Amino acid sequence: MSVQTFLFNVMCRRNDAKRDKGLTPPDTIIHHDNIKYGPFGQWNLLDVYLPKNAKGKLPVIVNFHGGAWVYGTKETYRYYCMSLAEQGFAVINPTYRLAPRYRYPAAFEDIYKVFCFVTEKAEKYGFDTERVFGIGDSSGAMGIAAFASAQTNKELEKRLDLYFPPGTKIRALCLNCGIFTTKDKEAAFVNILPPGKEKEVLSVLDVVSNITSDFPPCYIMTSVDDFNRGEQQVLIDALERNGVRYEYKVYGDENNRLGHVFHCDIRNETAKQANLDELNFLRSCTDL
């Protein structure tokens, strides 16, 4: 790990700890913690959050956390994911392998196993496999979008060698504060690129080049002071070219300065509204 990456991790841990200080798990959910879903020890653990007193099968959200591919765990996102579960969803909150120790395709192989977990454990936890959604922020927004493009683009699916079992179709996505093209941004992916396969991997991660008309509907969100603001337009253009439904919103204004991944601060009133807006969009994408 480089000094720069180490310092980035320290800064993120400090900021996230400050954000979540004093929070405790709500008594409105059931949480099943530290479930093993793959062979890589602490890297392959996930939590399942379920609303108490739920009746019938639950729609499922899989969270692909951000952190520039080098930072983050399920603990970083536990309160955010629990807040989504309180709104009537089963939420899967995984830790996955991080760069630079684990480079592409490690994170995608892990998230693939998470979706397999949803199918395999549907009866145990009451998952509705006809209503499976993906949420990601920052690098995780690109990650879950690239994952969904592999699910809906047969050529890309073959290149990734990740064949999706029946019942794991992603019905819709929430893409928060992300970037969606690798063109002219190669330096941003230096930690994840395996030597000798840089061009191949950059083409896989270039979401906008791999979108087809079968790509899931998307709620695309950013904020007034997000350093990735403006990066969403190439995605919007690609969705429009392919006739894919989407909604796009920028949160905050000159009197409410909101930064990158503000929505993870569950005590922030605008974050609460943004998350409700996204969940309502997911609900609107199924008629089940």
Legacy VTK file of the C-alpha trace (Angstrom):
# vtk DataFile Version 3.0
C-alpha trace
ASCII
DATASET POLYDATA
POINTS 288 float
0.000 0.000 0.000
1.378 3.394 -0.979
1.724 6.254 1.481
-0.988 8.108 -0.438
-3.399 5.182 -0.146
-2.584 4.761 3.538
-3.299 8.433 4.242
-6.527 8.233 2.227
-7.647 5.316 4.399
-6.800 7.193 7.584
-8.741 10.272 6.449
-11.783 8.221 5.424
-11.845 6.242 8.667
-11.674 9.445 10.686
-14.477 11.106 8.719
-16.725 8.041 8.792
-16.204 7.542 12.517
-17.184 11.162 13.117
-20.265 10.778 10.916
-21.512 7.691 12.764
-20.452 8.606 16.303
-23.216 7.811 18.773
-25.331 5.764 16.371
-26.649 2.386 17.468
-28.526 -0.331 15.563
-32.257 0.504 15.488
-34.624 -1.827 17.289
-36.874 -1.870 14.221
-34.679 -4.316 12.316
-33.214 -7.786 12.684
-29.566 -8.039 11.736
-27.657 -11.205 10.897
-23.972 -10.307 11.064
-20.716 -11.751 9.742
-22.152 -14.364 7.398
-19.491 -16.049 5.290
-20.235 -15.895 1.568
-16.847 -16.732 0.023
-13.412 -18.245 0.752
-11.455 -15.091 1.601
-11.964 -14.864 5.337
-12.740 -11.383 6.674
-12.953 -10.052 3.129
-15.930 -12.283 2.352
-18.353 -11.535 5.162
-21.748 -9.897 4.830
-24.577 -8.695 7.029
-28.277 -9.134 6.322
-30.689 -6.513 7.660
-34.419 -7.252 7.754
-37.306 -5.096 8.964
-39.039 -6.546 12.012
-42.576 -7.861 11.657
-42.297 -7.973 7.857
-44.881 -10.129 6.110
-44.232 -12.006 2.902
-41.149 -11.910 0.727
-38.972 -8.815 0.924
-37.466 -6.829 -1.936
-33.676 -7.019 -1.737
-30.982 -4.355 -1.989
-27.330 -5.309 -2.492
-24.943 -2.525 -1.486
-21.629 -2.077 -3.367
-19.759 0.322 -1.118
-17.425 3.034 -2.315
-13.914 3.957 -1.246
-11.885 4.311 -4.455
-11.527 0.494 -4.534
-9.034 0.705 -1.621
-11.181 1.590 1.398
-14.338 0.502 3.158
-16.002 -2.442 4.864
-19.522 -3.420 5.750
-19.007 -1.736 9.121
-18.489 1.573 7.306
-21.967 1.260 5.781
-23.917 -0.557 8.481
-26.038 2.362 9.706
-26.778 3.598 6.209
-27.833 0.098 5.133
-29.882 -0.401 8.296
-31.755 2.813 7.550
-32.733 1.380 4.164
-33.931 -1.848 5.783
-36.184 0.186 8.072
-38.126 1.197 4.950
-39.218 -2.362 4.178
-36.270 -3.844 2.276
-33.930 -6.726 2.967
-30.471 -5.174 2.677
-27.279 -7.109 1.979
-24.205 -5.280 3.224
-20.968 -7.037 2.175
-17.272 -6.515 2.655
-15.322 -7.324 -0.504
-11.645 -7.593 -1.404
-9.868 -4.276 -1.864
-7.007 -3.050 -4.006
-4.088 -2.784 -4.249
-3.683 -6.130 -2.488
-6.512 -7.599 -4.545
-6.833 -6.213 -8.046
-9.473 -6.715 -10.719
-11.502 -8.916 -10.952
-11.504 -9.609 -7.192
-14.225 -7.118 -6.203
-16.491 -8.290 -9.025
-15.995 -11.948 -8.192
-16.998 -11.175 -4.613
-20.104 -9.182 -5.529
-21.077 -11.996 -7.891
-20.931 -14.379 -4.917
-23.096 -11.952 -2.940
-25.798 -12.117 -5.613
-25.496 -15.905 -5.619
-26.019 -15.762 -1.841
-29.289 -13.900 -2.429
-30.543 -16.714 -4.649
-29.258 -19.563 -2.488
-30.549 -18.135 0.802
-33.816 -16.680 -0.471
-36.029 -19.089 1.417
-34.068 -18.784 4.674
-34.264 -14.984 4.828
-37.452 -14.348 2.873
-35.820 -12.674 -0.133
-37.985 -11.878 -3.137
-35.644 -12.821 -5.969
-37.932 -11.120 -8.481
-37.186 -7.775 -6.825
-33.426 -7.543 -6.451
-31.814 -4.100 -6.668
-28.309 -2.699 -6.546
-27.039 0.425 -4.805
-23.536 1.839 -5.047
-21.731 5.058 -4.250
-18.549 6.582 -5.683
-16.394 3.668 -6.929
-19.219 1.363 -5.874
-21.598 3.198 -8.211
-19.281 2.410 -11.102
-18.805 -1.106 -9.741
-22.479 -2.008 -9.497
-23.183 -0.350 -12.859
-20.367 -2.324 -14.515
-21.698 -5.459 -12.831
-25.198 -4.758 -14.167
-23.853 -4.122 -17.665
-22.234 -7.565 -17.584
-25.600 -9.021 -16.632
-27.334 -7.342 -19.572
-24.572 -7.438 -22.206
-23.824 -11.010 -23.319
-20.470 -10.157 -24.868
-19.297 -8.516 -21.669
-20.662 -11.382 -19.579
-18.447 -13.796 -21.514
-15.396 -11.592 -21.008
-16.020 -11.437 -17.270
-16.819 -15.164 -17.102
-19.531 -14.435 -14.535
-22.701 -16.267 -15.498
-25.664 -15.246 -13.444
-27.906 -17.892 -11.911
-31.645 -17.639 -12.491
-33.400 -15.239 -10.167
-30.562 -12.762 -9.703
-31.565 -10.227 -12.313
-30.997 -6.685 -11.080
-34.301 -4.897 -11.549
-33.030 -1.336 -10.951
-30.010 0.596 -9.704
-29.303 3.581 -7.475
-26.025 5.204 -8.524
-24.712 7.771 -6.095
-21.903 10.275 -6.687
-20.130 8.040 -9.199
-18.168 8.218 -12.416
-19.061 5.967 -15.320
-16.294 6.171 -17.890
-12.613 5.323 -17.761
-11.676 7.403 -20.801
-9.029 9.983 -19.929
-9.225 8.784 -16.298
-6.728 5.932 -16.307
-4.828 7.306 -13.317
-7.918 6.929 -11.112
-7.786 3.147 -11.573
-4.093 2.501 -11.044
-4.716 0.555 -7.828
-7.161 -1.900 -9.352
-5.509 -2.627 -12.713
-3.601 -5.923 -12.993
-0.275 -5.568 -14.826
-0.525 -6.420 -18.493
-4.326 -6.184 -18.609
-4.809 -2.454 -18.192
-6.643 -1.822 -21.481
-8.867 -4.857 -21.077
-9.966 -3.900 -17.593
-10.495 -0.246 -18.455
-12.841 -1.311 -21.250
-14.824 -3.531 -18.860
-15.157 -0.694 -16.351
-16.192 1.815 -19.007
-19.874 1.502 -18.193
-21.147 3.870 -20.861
-19.582 1.754 -23.625
-21.261 -1.436 -22.435
-24.838 -0.294 -21.866
-27.563 -1.944 -23.930
-31.308 -1.453 -24.066
-31.621 -4.198 -21.407
-29.696 -2.183 -18.798
-31.737 -1.709 -15.589
-33.540 1.559 -14.809
-31.352 3.954 -12.834
-31.735 6.588 -10.153
-28.661 8.786 -10.575
-27.766 11.141 -7.765
-25.098 13.704 -6.936
-24.853 16.891 -4.863
-23.864 20.511 -5.260
-20.379 20.062 -3.776
-19.714 16.501 -4.891
-16.284 16.411 -6.551
-17.778 13.942 -9.047
-20.616 16.276 -9.994
-20.854 16.472 -13.762
-19.495 12.958 -14.276
-23.020 11.595 -14.602
-23.830 13.227 -17.943
-22.022 10.595 -20.024
-24.125 7.934 -18.312
-27.322 9.870 -18.906
-26.434 10.221 -22.577
-25.807 6.475 -22.881
-29.087 5.625 -21.158
-30.988 7.966 -23.452
-29.337 6.474 -26.555
-30.480 3.025 -25.470
-33.951 3.997 -24.264
-33.291 3.086 -20.625
-35.440 4.704 -17.967
-33.661 6.936 -15.471
-34.109 9.767 -12.998
-31.374 12.258 -12.167
-31.189 14.642 -9.246
-28.661 17.026 -7.716
-29.260 17.580 -3.987
-28.502 20.738 -2.051
-28.104 24.383 -3.018
-26.130 27.491 -2.064
-27.706 27.385 1.397
-27.293 23.647 1.860
-23.796 22.656 0.764
-23.734 18.876 0.421
-20.591 16.962 -0.504
-19.549 13.595 -1.834
-21.700 10.659 -0.595
-23.626 12.934 1.778
-26.475 10.413 1.700
-24.580 8.069 4.051
-25.048 10.555 6.896
-28.399 9.248 8.065
-28.881 12.123 10.528
-28.869 14.656 7.704
-32.412 15.616 6.677
-31.567 15.949 2.975
-29.835 12.584 3.074
-32.989 11.059 4.523
-35.024 12.546 1.679
-32.543 11.449 -0.982
-32.606 7.882 0.308
-36.413 7.862 0.398
-36.497 9.200 -3.162
-34.260 6.348 -4.269
-36.300 3.689 -2.512
-39.490 5.050 -4.045
-37.834 4.828 -7.449
-36.961 1.182 -6.816
-40.534 0.465 -5.794
-41.776 2.083 -9.005
-39.614 -0.242 -11.130
-41.629 -3.363 -10.320
-45.309 -4.039 -10.526
-45.148 -7.177 -8.396
LINES 1 289
288 0 1 2 3 4 5 6 7 8 9 10 11 12 13 14 15 16 17 18 19 20 21 22 23 24 25 26 27 28 29 30 31 32 33 34 35 36 37 38 39 40 41 42 43 44 45 46 47 48 49 50 51 52 53 54 55 56 57 58 59 60 61 62 63 64 65 66 67 68 69 70 71 72 73 74 75 76 77 78 79 80 81 82 83 84 85 86 87 88 89 90 91 92 93 94 95 96 97 98 99 100 101 102 103 104 105 106 107 108 109 110 111 112 113 114 115 116 117 118 119 120 121 122 123 124 125 126 127 128 129 130 131 132 133 134 135 136 137 138 139 140 141 142 143 144 145 146 147 148 149 150 151 152 153 154 155 156 157 158 159 160 161 162 163 164 165 166 167 168 169 170 171 172 173 174 175 176 177 178 179 180 181 182 183 184 185 186 187 188 189 190 191 192 193 194 195 196 197 198 199 200 201 202 203 204 205 206 207 208 209 210 211 212 213 214 215 216 217 218 219 220 221 222 223 224 225 226 227 228 229 230 231 232 233 234 235 236 237 238 239 240 241 242 243 244 245 246 247 248 249 250 251 252 253 254 255 256 257 258 259 260 261 262 263 264 265 266 267 268 269 270 271 272 273 274 275 276 277 278 279 280 281 282 283 284 285 286 287
